[in-house]
Amino acid sequence: MAFMRKQAVVEAVDVNTLTPEDTEKRITAGVKKYATNEANYAAADANTPYLGHIVGMGIESSNLADITMSIERQFLTKMTTKTPVSEGSAEYKLTAGELGKLRILDGQDALAATPGLSVKMLMDLGHMPKSDAYLEKVMSFAYVMATGDGWKMADALKKMAGKADKLAGAERSEALANLKTLVAQAKDYDALLADASKLAASKAKAYTNDKAGFDALTTELNLTLDKIKGVSAGGDAAAIAKLRGEEAEIRTRLKMSAAKLRVSQEVSEAAGKRRAIEDAQVSKVRAALQEAVSLAEKLSERCPWRRRKSKPSASSGRSAARSWCPCRSWSPRSRGFISGTASTRTSTASAPRSGPSSTRTTAPSSGPPTT
Amino acid sequence: MFPTSRLIEDRRIPWSTPEYTNYYKLGGPVQSAFIRGLLYLCRCIPFLRGGEDAASETWRQKAFDKCVWVLKEGGAVFVYPEAGRARSGWLEPKRPKDFLGKLALEVPSSKFLCVYLRSDRQISTTAAPPRGDRLRLVADLIEGKLPEETTARAISQRLFDRLAAMQQEWWKGSDMARNCGGNDVVDLKGPLLRENFSDDLTEADQEWLERHLTKKELAALSALGPEGLFRGFWRYFCAKEACHKALGRAVIVVPNGAFREIEVDLFRRKATHIPSGLQLDIRFTDDDEDKLHCVAVLRGGYVGDEQTEGDVLWSVGEVPQGTSPGAFVRDLALDMIAASNDEIGSAWKLALTEDSGLPGVLWKGAPQDWSLSLSHSGRYAAASFMIS
């Protein structure tokens, strides 16, 4: 079958004959056609995320599987023998055998968010020898995620500050109220990034949730096994078959839940261990956050009316501007800052304008809701 | 949970209506006998949920008659109004069940004691609430049958509406996001989407398909035939991505590339997050030659359909050439939200936040639980939010 990707066929190389750096280069080159942010791609290193546009390569989620398959196509490995995970199990792992096509099994690529982490994945799975020197330069998945969130936050704050700067009067005061919240969020996140233990604690919550989910599923499995035991005594074949189906379904869910738990456990543990590479990346993000905060705070302090006043006299201009400047009343109380989130939400929900029919969920028949 | 202090006030203990196969055949003979004894003490009228045969129908009718008798004698019956536990973690008032309405028609003098009980960290349906968690409840007593109500559906609808209002009240005191929705757009003309298909789009790389679709989905896709393969695959993908975003709101992170954790049923317009068992409603709002757009709702409101207005608003737009799709979709989202509400009116009153790594909206300086979702693919960008 002729696939469109035939243009990208490359000769597979034994991954064991390559250095980690060369492997990384090949992996990065393999995803070039999927990268939509050319500038970030051109400057990509081991820690550049595949996804995302701010610091990432801009690869879209529809090409996520292509990243993994691109890695598989490029390398050969000796880990090719299928060995059952446990006796009688249909699940298998790959162990040493003849040189052949590299296979990345379901869920094994969950943490491979950057080229460096993809190389780490190959090392962890035994496809290539572990290189501590290389891994020292690779940021953990936990920090790729944490710094990614920081970049997004700093970007949102900068953009909002830019917008607010162009506004005046009531519009500006509304924008500044939002900006103030963004600043508070950015400061909180900056503080979180500053303290590895706090970051670890926040990630531990996700792990606790996943663990609770896993435990609940285990309880459910035990209940179903109890039901099977009960029904088996009566010999109701249809009921037994139905319950066996339920059991199989829960076991599948349990397997996926365990895979998810491994990811959150790894993230939770790695968030507390900050190495030099993570420190460096965190510093960059924190600097961006602080710069955005400072920009926004300067804007909040500055009065746009004075700045835009046309050539006032040094003595009277200032006081004249003050006499009608809306900034005078910018105290949190007078501008109703955070006044009853619930009530404002309710009113929004209860009074949605019928609005552009193209965006309303009730109007699909009136034509495609595109703008 | 067992009201031991009320044991001597037998009339106050309601008759429960457990599902027979769930409770009456648990474990070996000793365990089973013990549970049956406990269920007897707890005053249970077992129901049989499944089965369309005459015996099952008779069982259900008998159980219903017993409930009517209990109510007529001044007793109380404890019933899950949805005939089970919602797999989305959300009571949907637009889909009422008639059982309680029928009971009220039979015993017009009865009243409904509505109880919305939930653990603070309960996300999905589990056999027991999370260990050590706190349960909060909202309760209200309402009339069984109003004089103007003549059908079971009318009574049930009123009951479900009240329960929905109580649900909203419960969520006001919760730290969890109430609205959990997502959307995704796919540009069907994007060249990278065709990579793993044959030139005429009637065949696809099986290994690549298997990385995205579950066995059930693969079977359903192959039933579409070669002509439906390309569009069919991207419909699955689009729905999965929308669900991924909706689940993210409920702090359920689907790891990157774990497409098979979400199983989509395009016919039933449902998706299931396999590890948690959570069910989502999906809806395709755009399905033409150029693009697909899907919205998904886990909880917080109704996804809507051709007949019933939903709680999701969306907008799909073409990204102007030379514009960053990321910036465009953010502007599109704010413009849409502002235009959808008279009180907001202008997009400058809103701001986008990226707190917790998810897009959100600020209005009057406060974060809004609107479950904003952004998406872009090739020439298109789309945004959705929930107004419930």
Interface residues (C-beta under 8 A of the other chain):
Chain A: M1 A2 F3 M4 R5 K33 Y34 L51 H53 E60 S61 S62 N63 L64 A65 D66 T68 M69 D106 G107 D109 A110 L111 A113 M145 G148 D149 K152 M153 D155 A156 K159 M160 K163 L167 E171 E174 A175 A177 N178 L179 K180 T181 L182 Q185 Y189 A206 N209 A212 G213 D215 A216 L217 T219 E220 L223 D226 K227 K229 G230 V231 A233 G234 A239 T252 R253 M256 S257 A259 K260 V263 S264 G336 F337 I338 S339 T341 A342 T344 R345 S347 T348 A349 A351 P352 R353 G355 P356 S358 T359 R360 T361 T362 P364 S365 P368 P369 T370 T371
Chain B: T21 N22 K25 L26 G27 G28 P29 Q31 S32 R121 I123 S124 T126 A127 A128 P130 R131 K172 V186 G190 P191 L192 L193 R194 E195 N196 F197 S198 D199 E203 D205 E207 W208 R211 H212 F237 E241 V251 V253 P255 N256 G257 A258 F259 R260 E261 I274 P275 S276 G277 R283 T285 D286 D288 K291 H293 V295 V303 G304 E306 T308 E309 G310 D311 V312 L313 W314 S315 V316 G317 E318 S324 G326 A327 R330 L332 M336 A339 S340 N341 D342 E343 I344 S346 W348 K349 L350 A351 L352 T353 E354 D355 S356 G357 L362 W363 K364 G365 A366 P367 Q368 D369 S377 I387 S388
